[in-house]
Amino acid sequence: MHIRKIILPTILYLFLSITANAQEQSVPYELTVNLLSQTEQVYINGYPVTTPIDKVVSQRENFQFTEISTRKPFFGWIVPSREKNTLQTAYRLLVASERDFLLKDSADLWDSGKVEGNCSANVLYGGKQLEPGKVYYWKVKTWDRHGKESGFSQISAFKTAENLTDYATDRYPIQKQDEHPIKINRIDEMRYFADFGKASFGRIRVNLYSDTGTDSITIHLGETEKNGEVNRSPGASIRYSQYKIGLDKGWKTYVVAIRPDKRNTGPQAVLMPEYIGEVTPFRYCEIENYKHPLEEKDLIRETAFYPFNDFDSHFHSSDTILNQVWDISKYSIKATSFLGIYVDGDRERIPYEADALINQLSHYGVARDYSMARYTHEYLIRKPTWPTEWHLQSVLIAWEDYMYTGNKLSLAHFYEDLQAKTLIALSDENGFISTRTGKVTPEVLQSVHFNGEIRDIVDWPHTGILGLEKEEGGETDGFVFTDINTVVNAFHYRTLVLMAQIAETLGKTDDQKFYNERATKLKQSFNKHLFDKKRGVYIDGIGTDHASLHANMFPLAFGLVPENRINSVLEFIRSRGMACSVYGSQFLLDAIYDAHDAGYGLQLLTSTGERSWYNMIRVGSTITLEAWDNKYKPNQDWNHAWGAAPANLIPRKLMGIEPLEPGFRKIRIKPQPDLLESAEIKHPTIRGDVTVSFNNDPGQSFRLEVDIPVNTTADIHLPFYSRSQTVHLNGQPVKYRRDGNFSVIENIGSGKWQFSVER
């Protein structure tokens, strides 16, 4: 049994030591500028180094580092919890051009003074004008509700970009990490087979020996194995490649330069940065025609990824399948981040809105990072893809960005674009939109920055493409496409509701009223024209009586189904099973859990059937697939994060952790365990970690422990058993209000709390 050897990057050691030190001193920690932490970290060719950022500013060609592009950056920090109900009541922030100023608790650029309030995120710079291409230093202290003053935080640094602007979304450089195989097998006298345990995007580096300098070896890289070798013909878009290397005499280190693929390095694809080089996804490495001993230390995979802290999140439960589903989903978010922007896997390396929404929510669930999601969203506003619903999804992504960050700068900057993305220009007298009634004019296309044909998609793939024959009818559950499409209009309704909230956030009261009125009108028309009262289901569109899973799960997920119709819609949804793609499963599970059918939700998450997340594990992948199985998408890839929906469904729906107010100023914790006996989770937020654990005796008792970060309150939802039940908080009886099958305790402050319900 070999232990996996990983060279932990310097940045992780620094993060852990700084965070631990800050928490011990009860000073603010996890300092961020424009949503980015460790802005002073320097890299060489993607590897973190300890060189101070102010020593490398003039050596751009050799080093990489984060650059802050805005004239007025915004700052954030996490306040450590000293006791229950800890609350920041004021802060003081210092920004200086030299570290020495801060060492004396002074600042030459900005001293905010003591600012009253509990704001610990999105604090806009208010000092002297920052200059381009310079390093600046800052720190912050806080006061609590007892008037107690903290010490100052550690000093943090950031460098401004050479060209400053009023608005931009900044990112980290791509990072590299060296990994060794978990095992190496000698196949015969001249061949070795190495398994890295999980697939990742990277390249291989090897230490090899030659007696004569006339030897040559062949290296095989692949995502799958067959009979103890790298699978040379894996099919679909599963990756395999081989490289020949001529060996020099003696011990030498060789780096295999990955050949670019014409398809995923084309004009539309996002390209790898030069300092990282081209990569390929692989788990297995086979070395052929090498006769000398080969050890794990001689084989190094240079893995590329967007900076990711594995310790930001944690989940474990009493269900071993659920744990495995979480693990593959979480790892998929890290592994597919190699470009610093969400892409559709390795086949094309193109961002799509559908991928971006699932990636965004899942990234939020497993790591405290908001920059990659925002950057991808803003990229897609200007470079959208063709499906009707995916234009609409830009509004959903924008709202989730605001709810998780509490930062409205992106909403304000792209407000007119978001208005156009509702596609309200395509609406008729009933409020329905259609791309098939001649309303998609050049002006409409220009408003959404698209040059092409917008078409309804519902789900992907469709019947009759990509080798799908009659026996495998695509992923739309037989959806009948008509001019007035139920799925498209469910999305449109959701955008109208969210645009009203965005308008309210930005103080645009006339727009808020307009979008609310349009949403109300569409909801009425939707339920009048698209609901079959006899069957109790929604049909696919006007002009057909066909009812699909999609025509019912999307209205349920987006709040279109009246209370008295939820049961019949749910019954139909259950009858269809997982008759959707891995993309559609995001909305299916959202709908199921929002309708409080936790039993069916858990059944789907832990299913071992062919159309399940466990099937991805069973077929041998360590990154989520593009489809449930090769038979459902014959050209699918094995590295597609839109299949990683459980990374957000588990924290958001099963464990029930969601923001009620922007930036997690208020949280709802609403576990829906059904028969799951126990579970625990650590969920990162912009204000600090939320931890939740429960022990569940279904129908009899439920015990819940939570830890709420500072500057946050939470509404806790416990099961409701009966009027005679007992509910306790920290061992004492507590009042609650009933909300359906839940017992709700409101406005719980920061700190650790224990709740229990007994029948």
C-alpha positions in Angstrom: 0.0 0.0 0.0 1.6 3.2 -1.1 0.8 6.6 0.4 0.1 9.3 -2.0 2.9 11.9 -2.0 1.8 15.5 -2.7 4.1 18.5 -2.5 1.8 21.0 -0.8 2.2 24.4 -2.3 3.8 27.1 -0.3 0.6 29.2 -0.5 -1.3 26.5 1.5 1.3 26.5 4.4 1.2 30.3 4.5 -2.6 30.3 4.5 -2.9 27.8 7.3 -0.3 29.5 9.5 -1.6 33.0 8.9 -5.2 32.0 9.6 -4.3 30.0 12.7 -2.2 32.9 14.0 -5.0 35.5 13.3 -7.7 33.4 15.0 -5.5 32.9 18.1 -5.1 36.6 18.4 -8.8 37.3 17.7 -7.9 39.7 14.9 -9.5 39.9 11.4 -8.2 37.3 9.0 -8.7 36.0 5.4 -8.2 39.5 4.1 -9.5 40.0 0.5 -9.2 42.7 -2.2 -11.7 42.6 -5.0 -12.8 39.2 -3.6 -9.3 37.8 -3.8 -7.2 36.6 -0.8 -3.4 36.1 -0.7 -3.0 38.9 -3.2 0.6 39.2 -2.3 1.4 35.6 -3.4 4.0 35.3 -6.1 4.4 32.4 -8.5 7.1 31.1 -10.9 5.6 29.3 -13.8 2.6 28.5 -11.7 4.5 27.3 -8.6 4.0 29.5 -5.4 7.2 30.9 -4.1 8.1 32.9 -1.0 9.6 35.9 -2.8 7.8 39.2 -1.7 5.7 40.8 -4.3 7.4 44.1 -4.0 10.7 42.4 -5.1 9.3 41.1 -8.4 7.1 43.9 -9.7 9.6 44.8 -12.5 10.2 41.2 -13.5 6.9 40.3 -15.0 8.3 37.9 -17.6 9.6 35.5 -14.8 6.9 35.8 -12.2 3.1 35.7 -12.0 1.0 37.5 -9.4 -2.5 38.8 -8.9 -3.1 42.4 -10.2 -5.9 44.7 -9.0 -7.4 46.5 -11.9 -9.8 49.0 -10.4 -9.1 52.5 -9.3 -11.2 51.9 -6.2 -10.8 48.3 -5.0 -13.1 46.9 -2.3 -11.9 45.1 0.8 -13.1 42.3 3.0 -12.2 40.2 6.0 -13.5 37.6 8.4 -14.1 38.4 12.1 -13.2 35.6 14.5 -16.0 34.5 16.8 -15.1 35.2 20.5 -18.4 34.2 22.0 -22.0 33.6 21.1 -23.7 36.5 19.3 -20.3 38.1 18.5 -21.0 41.2 16.3 -18.7 43.6 14.7 -19.9 47.1 15.5 -17.1 49.1 13.9 -13.9 48.9 11.9 -10.8 50.9 11.0 -9.0 50.2 7.8 -5.5 51.6 6.8 -4.0 51.6 3.4 -0.4 52.7 2.8 2.3 53.0 0.1 4.9 51.5 2.4 4.8 48.7 5.0 6.5 50.9 7.6 3.5 53.2 7.9 1.3 50.3 8.9 3.9 49.0 11.4 3.4 52.4 13.2 -0.5 52.0 12.9 -0.6 55.0 10.5 -1.4 55.4 6.7 -0.4 57.9 4.1 -3.2 56.9 1.6 -6.3 56.1 3.6 -7.2 55.9 7.2 -10.9 55.2 7.3 -11.1 56.2 10.9 -13.5 54.3 13.2 -16.5 53.4 10.9 -19.6 52.3 12.7 -21.4 49.2 11.5 -21.0 45.5 10.9 -19.7 45.7 7.3 -16.9 43.2 6.8 -17.1 42.7 3.1 -17.2 45.0 0.0 -15.7 48.0 1.8 -14.9 50.4 -1.0 -11.6 52.2 -1.0 -12.0 55.9 -0.1 -8.4 57.3 0.0 -6.0 59.0 -2.3 -5.8 58.0 -5.9 -3.9 54.7 -6.4 -1.2 54.7 -9.1 -0.8 51.9 -11.7 1.8 49.2 -11.3 2.5 49.8 -7.6 2.4 47.6 -4.5 0.2 48.8 -1.6 -0.3 47.6 1.9 -3.3 47.4 4.2 -4.7 46.1 7.5 -7.8 46.4 9.5 -9.1 46.2 13.1 -12.6 45.8 14.5 -14.8 46.5 17.6 -17.4 44.1 19.0 -20.8 44.8 20.6 -19.1 45.2 24.0 -16.9 48.0 22.6 -13.9 45.7 22.8 -11.2 46.6 20.2 -9.3 43.9 18.4 -5.7 44.1 17.4 -4.9 44.9 13.8 -4.9 42.1 11.3 -1.7 40.8 9.6 -0.5 43.3 6.9 -1.6 42.3 3.4 -0.3 43.6 0.1 -1.6 44.0 -3.4 -0.3 45.2 -6.7 -2.2 47.5 -9.0 -2.4 46.7 -12.7 -0.6 48.8 -15.3 -3.9 50.1 -16.6 -6.5 50.9 -14.0 -10.2 51.1 -14.8 -13.5 51.8 -13.0 -14.7 48.3 -13.1 -13.1 44.9 -13.7 -13.1 41.4 -12.3 -9.6 40.3 -11.2 -8.3 36.7 -11.0 -5.5 34.7 -9.6 -2.8 33.2 -11.8 -3.2 29.6 -12.6 -1.3 27.4 -10.1 0.7 24.2 -10.5 1.1 21.4 -8.0 3.5 18.4 -8.2 1.9 15.0 -7.6 3.4 11.5 -7.5 1.6 8.3 -8.3 -0.1 6.4 -5.6 1.3 3.2 -7.0 3.6 1.9 -9.8 3.4 -1.6 -11.2 6.1 -3.2 -13.3 4.2 -4.9 -16.1 7.3 -6.7 -17.4 11.0 -6.1 -17.7 10.5 -3.1 -20.0 7.2 -1.5 -19.0 5.8 0.3 -16.0 2.2 1.3 -15.2 1.5 4.2 -12.8 -1.7 5.3 -11.3 -2.1 8.8 -9.8 -5.3 7.9 -8.1 -7.4 10.7 -9.7 -7.4 12.3 -13.1 -6.2 15.9 -13.5 -5.2 18.4 -16.1 -1.4 18.6 -16.4 1.7 17.2 -18.0 4.3 14.7 -17.0 7.8 15.1 -15.8 10.1 12.1 -15.4 13.5 11.3 -14.0 15.1 8.6 -16.2 18.5 6.9 -16.6 20.3 5.6 -19.7 23.6 3.7 -19.8 24.4 4.6 -23.4 22.4 7.7 -24.4 20.9 5.7 -27.3 17.8 4.5 -25.6 14.3 5.7 -26.4 11.1 5.2 -24.5 7.4 5.7 -25.1 5.1 7.4 -22.6 1.3 6.7 -22.7 -1.1 9.0 -20.9 -4.8 8.4 -20.5 -7.9 8.8 -18.4 -8.8 5.1 -18.5 -7.0 1.8 -18.1 -7.6 -1.7 -19.6 -6.1 -4.9 -18.4 -3.4 -3.1 -16.4 -2.3 -0.8 -19.2 -3.3 2.7 -20.4 -6.3 2.2 -22.6 -5.2 3.1 -26.2 -8.7 3.2 -27.6 -11.0 4.6 -24.9 -13.7 5.9 -27.2 -16.0 9.0 -27.0 -13.8 12.1 -26.1 -12.0 10.2 -23.4 -8.3 11.2 -23.6 -5.3 9.1 -24.6 -2.0 10.3 -26.0 1.6 8.9 -26.5 5.0 10.5 -26.7 8.4 9.2 -27.6 11.5 10.4 -25.8 15.1 9.9 -26.7 17.2 9.5 -23.6 20.6 11.1 -23.0 23.3 9.3 -21.1 23.0 9.3 -17.3 20.2 10.6 -15.1 18.2 13.3 -16.7 14.8 15.0 -16.1 12.4 15.2 -19.0 9.3 17.3 -19.3 6.7 16.0 -21.8 5.4 18.9 -23.9 1.7 18.2 -24.5 0.6 18.5 -28.1 -2.2 21.0 -28.6 -5.5 19.6 -29.8 -6.8 21.5 -32.9 -10.4 21.5 -31.6 -9.8 22.7 -28.0 -7.2 25.3 -29.0 -9.2 26.9 -31.9 -10.5 30.4 -32.2 -13.4 30.0 -29.8 -11.5 28.1 -27.1 -9.9 29.5 -24.1 -6.2 29.0 -24.2 -3.7 27.9 -21.6 -1.4 30.7 -20.4 2.2 30.3 -21.7 3.7 30.0 -18.3 1.7 26.9 -17.6 1.9 25.3 -21.1 -0.5 22.9 -22.7 -2.1 20.2 -20.6 -4.1 17.1 -21.0 -6.4 15.2 -18.5 -4.9 11.9 -17.4 -4.9 9.6 -14.4 -2.7 6.8 -15.8 0.9 6.8 -17.2 2.6 3.9 -18.8 6.3 3.9 -19.6 7.4 1.5 -22.3 10.8 0.3 -23.2 12.5 1.3 -20.0 14.6 -1.4 -18.3 15.8 0.4 -15.1 14.1 0.6 -11.8 11.4 3.3 -11.6 10.1 4.7 -8.3 7.2 7.0 -7.4 9.6 9.9 -6.8 10.8 9.7 -10.5 7.4 10.3 -11.9 5.8 13.7 -11.4 2.5 15.0 -12.7 2.4 18.8 -12.9 -1.2 19.5 -12.2 -2.7 22.9 -13.2 -5.7 24.4 -11.4 -7.1 27.7 -10.2 -6.0 28.2 -6.6 -8.1 26.0 -4.5 -8.0 25.3 -0.7 -9.1 21.7 -0.1 -9.8 22.6 3.5 -12.4 25.2 2.8 -15.2 22.6 2.8 -16.0 19.2 4.2 -18.9 16.7 4.1 -19.4 13.3 5.6 -22.6 11.3 6.3 -23.8 7.9 7.3 -24.4 7.0 3.7 -21.2 5.8 2.0 -22.6 6.4 -1.6 -23.5 9.9 -0.8 -20.0 10.5 0.6 -18.5 9.2 -2.7 -20.8 11.4 -4.7 -19.7 14.4 -2.7 -16.1 13.6 -3.1 -16.2 13.2 -6.9 -18.3 16.4 -7.3 -16.0 18.5 -5.1 -12.9 17.2 -6.8 -14.4 17.9 -10.2 -14.7 21.6 -9.4 -11.0 21.8 -8.6 -9.8 19.6 -11.4 -11.7 21.4 -14.2 -10.6 24.9 -13.0 -7.3 24.6 -15.0 -8.2 27.6 -17.2 -9.4 30.0 -14.6 -12.8 30.1 -16.3 -15.6 27.5 -16.4 -15.4 25.5 -19.7 -17.3 22.5 -21.0 -14.6 20.0 -20.4 -11.6 19.2 -22.6 -13.3 18.5 -25.9 -13.9 22.2 -26.8 -12.7 24.3 -23.8 -15.5 26.8 -24.4 -17.6 28.5 -21.7 -21.3 27.9 -21.8 -23.9 29.5 -19.5 -25.5 26.1 -18.6 -22.1 24.9 -17.3 -21.4 28.2 -15.6 -24.5 28.2 -13.4 -23.8 24.7 -12.1 -20.1 25.4 -11.8 -20.8 28.6 -9.9 -23.1 27.1 -7.3 -20.9 24.1 -6.9 -17.8 26.2 -6.6 -19.5 28.3 -3.9 -20.3 25.0 -2.1 -16.7 23.7 -1.9 -14.4 26.7 -1.8 -14.3 30.3 -0.7 -13.8 31.8 -4.1 -16.1 34.1 -6.1 -13.8 35.4 -8.7 -13.9 32.6 -11.2 -17.7 32.5 -11.3 -17.9 36.2 -11.8 -15.3 36.3 -14.5 -17.0 33.5 -16.4 -20.4 35.2 -16.1 -19.1 38.5 -17.4 -17.2 36.7 -20.2 -20.4 35.1 -21.3 -22.4 38.3 -21.3 -20.2 39.4 -24.2 -19.6 36.0 -25.7 -22.9 34.1 -25.3 -23.8 30.7 -26.7 -26.8 29.8 -28.9 -29.6 28.3 -26.7 -32.5 30.5 -25.7 -32.5 29.3 -22.1 -28.8 29.9 -21.7 -29.1 33.6 -22.6 -31.7 33.7 -19.8 -29.5 31.9 -17.4 -27.1 34.9 -17.3 -29.7 36.7 -15.1 -29.8 33.7 -12.7 -26.0 33.6 -12.5 -25.8 37.4 -11.8 -28.3 37.0 -8.9 -26.4 34.1 -7.4 -23.2 36.2 -7.6 -24.9 38.9 -5.6 -26.5 36.7 -3.0 -23.2 34.9 -2.3 -20.9 38.0 -2.4 -23.2 40.8 -1.3 -21.4 42.9 -3.9 -23.6 44.7 -6.4 -20.9 46.3 -8.6 -21.3 43.7 -11.3 -25.1 44.1 -11.3 -24.7 47.8 -11.8 -22.1 47.6 -14.5 -24.0 45.0 -16.6 -27.5 46.2 -15.8 -28.6 47.0 -19.3 -27.1 43.7 -20.6 -29.0 41.8 -18.0 -32.2 43.5 -19.0 -31.6 42.4 -22.6 -30.8 38.9 -21.4 -34.4 38.5 -20.1 -35.4 38.4 -23.8 -38.5 40.5 -23.0 -38.3 41.9 -26.5 -39.6 38.5 -27.7 -42.8 38.6 -25.6 -46.4 38.6 -26.9 -49.7 40.0 -25.4 -49.9 37.2 -22.9 -46.3 37.7 -21.7 -44.9 34.6 -23.4 -41.6 34.8 -25.3 -40.8 32.9 -28.4 -37.8 32.6 -30.8 -40.1 31.2 -33.5 -42.5 34.0 -34.2 -40.2 36.4 -36.1 -39.3 38.6 -33.2 -35.6 37.8 -33.1 -34.5 40.9 -35.0 -30.9 42.1 -35.6 -31.5 44.6 -32.9 -32.4 41.9 -30.4 -29.3 39.9 -31.3 -27.1 42.9 -31.0 -28.6 43.7 -27.5 -27.5 40.2 -26.3 -24.1 40.4 -28.1 -24.9 37.3 -30.3 -24.3 36.8 -34.0 -26.2 33.7 -35.0 -29.4 31.8 -34.5 -31.0 31.6 -31.0 -32.7 28.2 -30.6 -34.6 26.5 -27.7 -32.7 23.7 -26.1 -34.6 22.3 -23.1 -31.9 19.7 -22.4 -28.9 18.2 -24.2 -28.4 16.1 -26.3 -31.5 15.9 -28.5 -32.7 12.8 -30.2 -31.1 11.9 -33.5 -27.7 13.6 -33.1 -24.3 12.4 -31.9 -25.0 8.8 -32.8 -28.2 8.6 -30.7 -30.7 6.3 -32.3 -34.3 5.5 -31.5 -33.3 3.2 -28.6 -31.7 6.2 -26.8 -33.9 9.1 -27.4 -31.8 12.0 -26.2 -32.3 13.7 -22.8 -35.4 15.8 -23.4 -37.9 13.1 -22.3 -39.7 13.3 -25.6 -40.2 17.1 -25.3 -42.4 18.5 -28.1 -41.0 21.8 -29.3 -43.7 24.4 -30.1 -43.7 28.2 -30.7 -44.6 28.8 -27.0 -42.2 26.6 -25.1 -43.0 25.8 -21.5 -39.3 25.4 -20.4 -38.2 28.6 -22.1 -41.1 30.6 -20.5 -40.4 29.1 -17.1 -36.8 30.5 -17.4 -38.2 33.8 -18.6 -40.5 34.1 -15.6 -37.5 33.5 -13.3 -35.5 36.3 -15.0 -38.4 38.7 -14.6 -38.7 37.9 -10.9 -34.9 38.3 -10.5 -34.7 41.5 -12.6 -37.3 43.1 -10.3 -35.1 42.2 -7.3 -32.0 43.5 -9.1 -33.8 46.7 -9.9 -34.8 47.1 -6.3 -31.2 46.5 -5.2 -30.0 49.2 -7.5 -32.7 51.7 -6.5 -34.5 51.6 -9.9 -38.1 51.6 -8.5 -39.8 52.1 -11.9 -38.0 49.1 -13.4 -38.8 47.1 -10.3 -42.5 47.8 -10.7 -42.3 47.0 -14.4 -40.7 43.6 -14.0 -43.0 42.6 -11.1 -46.0 43.4 -13.2 -44.6 41.4 -16.2 -43.8 38.4 -13.9 -47.4 38.5 -12.5 -48.9 38.6 -15.9 -46.7 35.7 -17.2 -47.5 33.5 -14.2 -51.2 33.9 -14.8 -50.9 33.1 -18.5 -48.5 30.2 -17.8 -51.0 28.5 -15.5 -54.0 29.3 -17.7 -52.6 28.0 -21.0 -49.9 25.5 -20.1 -51.5 23.5 -17.3 -53.6 20.4 -18.0 -56.2 20.4 -15.2 -57.4 16.9 -16.0 -54.0 15.3 -15.6 -52.6 17.8 -13.1 -49.5 18.4 -15.2 -47.9 21.0 -17.4 -47.7 20.4 -21.1 -44.6 21.1 -23.2 -46.1 24.1 -25.0 -49.1 25.5 -26.7 -50.2 23.2 -29.5 -49.3 19.9 -27.9 -50.7 17.7 -25.2 -47.4 16.0 -24.5 -46.1 16.4 -20.9 -42.5 15.8 -20.2 -40.4 15.8 -17.0 -38.8 19.1 -18.1 -42.1 20.9 -18.6 -42.9 20.1 -15.0 -39.6 20.3 -13.1 -38.7 23.8 -14.4 -41.9 25.4 -13.4 -41.6 23.8 -10.0 -38.0 24.9 -9.5 -38.8 28.5 -10.6 -41.9 29.1 -8.4 -44.6 28.9 -11.0 -46.6 26.1 -9.5 -49.5 27.1 -7.2 -49.6 25.4 -3.8 -52.7 23.3 -4.7 -51.0 21.9 -7.8 -47.6 20.9 -6.3 -48.6 17.4 -5.3 -49.9 16.4 -8.7 -46.8 17.9 -10.4 -44.5 16.1 -7.9 -46.3 12.8 -8.6 -45.7 13.2 -12.3 -42.0 14.1 -11.7 -41.5 11.0 -9.6 -43.0 8.9 -12.3 -40.5 10.0 -14.9 -37.3 9.2 -12.8 -34.0 10.7 -14.0 -35.3 11.3 -17.5 -33.0 14.3 -18.0 -29.3 14.9 -18.5 -26.7 15.7 -15.8 -27.5 19.4 -16.6 -31.2 18.9 -16.1 -30.6 17.1 -12.8 -29.6 20.5 -11.2 -33.1 21.8 -11.7 -34.8 18.5 -11.0 -33.2 18.3 -7.6 -33.8 22.0 -6.9 -37.5 21.4 -7.6 -37.8 18.3 -5.5 -36.1 19.7 -2.4 -38.0 23.1 -2.7 -41.2 21.1 -2.8 -39.9 19.2 0.4 -39.8 15.8 -1.2 -36.6 15.0 0.7 -37.0 11.2 0.3 -37.1 11.3 -3.5 -34.2 13.8 -3.4 -32.0 11.5 -1.3 -33.1 8.5 -3.5 -31.8 10.3 -6.6 -28.5 11.5 -5.0 -27.7 8.0 -3.8 -29.0 6.0 -6.7 -26.8 3.2 -8.0 -28.7 3.0 -11.3 -27.2 3.7 -14.7 -28.5 7.3 -14.7 -26.8 8.3 -11.5 -23.7 10.0 -10.1 -22.5 6.7 -8.6 -22.5 5.3 -12.1 -19.7 7.8 -13.0 -17.7 6.4 -10.2 -18.5 2.8 -11.1 -17.3 3.2 -14.7 -13.9 4.4 -13.4 -13.9 8.2 -13.6 -12.7 10.4 -10.8 -14.1 13.6 -12.4 -17.8 13.9 -13.2 -18.9 12.9 -16.7 -20.6 15.0 -19.3 -23.5 12.5 -19.4 -24.7 9.6 -17.2 -23.0 7.1 -19.4 -21.3 6.9 -22.9 -24.5 5.4 -24.3 -26.4 8.7 -23.6 -23.8 10.9 -25.3 -21.4 8.9 -27.5 -18.9 11.7 -27.8 -19.0 12.7 -24.1 -15.9 13.6 -22.1 -14.8 12.4 -18.7 -14.0 15.8 -17.2 -17.2 17.9 -17.2 -18.1 19.9 -14.1 -21.7 20.4 -15.2 -22.1 16.9 -13.9 -21.0 18.0 -10.4 -24.3 19.4 -9.3 -24.2 17.4 -5.9 -21.4 19.8 -4.9 -24.1 22.4 -4.5 -27.2 20.3 -4.0 -25.8 18.7 -0.9 -25.0 21.9 1.0 -27.8 24.0 -0.5 -30.7 21.5 -0.4 -29.9 18.4 1.7 -28.1 20.3 4.4 -30.2 23.4 3.6 -27.6 26.2 3.8 -28.6 29.1 1.6 -28.3 32.9 1.9 -31.5 34.6 2.7 -29.9 38.1 2.4 -27.0 39.1 0.1 -23.5 38.2 1.2 -24.8 35.7 3.8 -25.9 38.6 6.0 -28.7 36.2 6.9 -28.7 32.4 6.4 -31.4 29.8 6.2 -30.3 26.4 7.6 -33.0 23.9 6.6 -31.8 20.3 6.6 -33.9 17.8 4.7 -32.4 14.4 5.7 -35.4 12.1 5.2 -33.9 8.7 6.3 -30.3 9.8 6.4 -29.1 9.1 9.9 -26.3 11.6 10.3 -24.3 14.1 8.3 -21.8 17.0 8.9 -20.7 19.8 6.6 -18.4 22.8 6.6 -19.6 25.4 4.1 -17.4 28.4 3.3 -19.1 31.8 3.0 -17.8 35.3 2.5 -18.3 36.0 6.2 -16.7 32.7 7.4 -17.5 29.0 7.7 -20.9 27.7 8.4 -20.8 24.2 10.0 -23.9 22.0 10.4 -24.2 18.5 11.7 -27.2 16.4 12.6 -28.2 13.0 14.1 -31.6 11.8 12.9 -34.0 9.2 14.2 -36.7 9.7 11.5 -40.1 10.7 12.9 -38.8 10.5 16.5 -36.0 12.9 17.2 -33.6 15.2 15.5 -30.5 16.8 16.9 -28.7 19.6 15.1 -25.5 21.5 15.9 -24.6 24.7 14.0 -21.7 27.2 14.1 -22.7 30.6 12.6 -20.0 33.1 11.5 -19.8 36.6 12.9 -22.0 39.4 11.4 -24.6 36.8 10.4 -27.9 35.6 11.7 -29.7 32.4 10.8 -33.2 31.0 10.6 -33.1 27.4 11.8 -35.6 24.9 10.3 -36.1 21.7 12.4 -38.7 18.9 11.7 -42.2 19.4 12.9 -43.6 16.1 14.4 -46.7 17.1 16.3 -48.1 19.8 18.5 -46.9 17.8 21.6 -43.3 17.7 20.5 -40.5 19.4 22.5 -38.0 21.7 21.0 -34.8 22.7 22.8 -32.0 25.2 22.2 -28.8 24.5 24.2 -30.9 22.2 26.4 -33.6 24.7 27.2 -37.1 24.8 25.8 -37.5 27.4 23.1 -40.4 28.9 21.2 -40.8 28.2 17.5 -43.2 28.9 14.7 -44.6 26.1 12.5 -44.1 26.4 8.8 -45.6 23.3 7.1 -43.5 20.3 8.2 -40.8 22.5 9.8 -40.3 24.1 13.2 -38.6 27.4 12.7 -36.4 29.3 15.2 -35.5 32.7 13.8 -32.6 35.1 14.1 -30.0 32.9 15.8 -26.7 34.8 16.1 -23.1 33.8 15.6 -21.4 31.0 17.6 -22.1 27.3 18.3 -25.7 26.2 19.1 -27.4 22.9 19.7 -31.0 22.2 18.8 -33.2 19.2 19.4 -36.7 18.0 18.6 -38.4 15.1 20.3 -41.7 13.7 19.4 
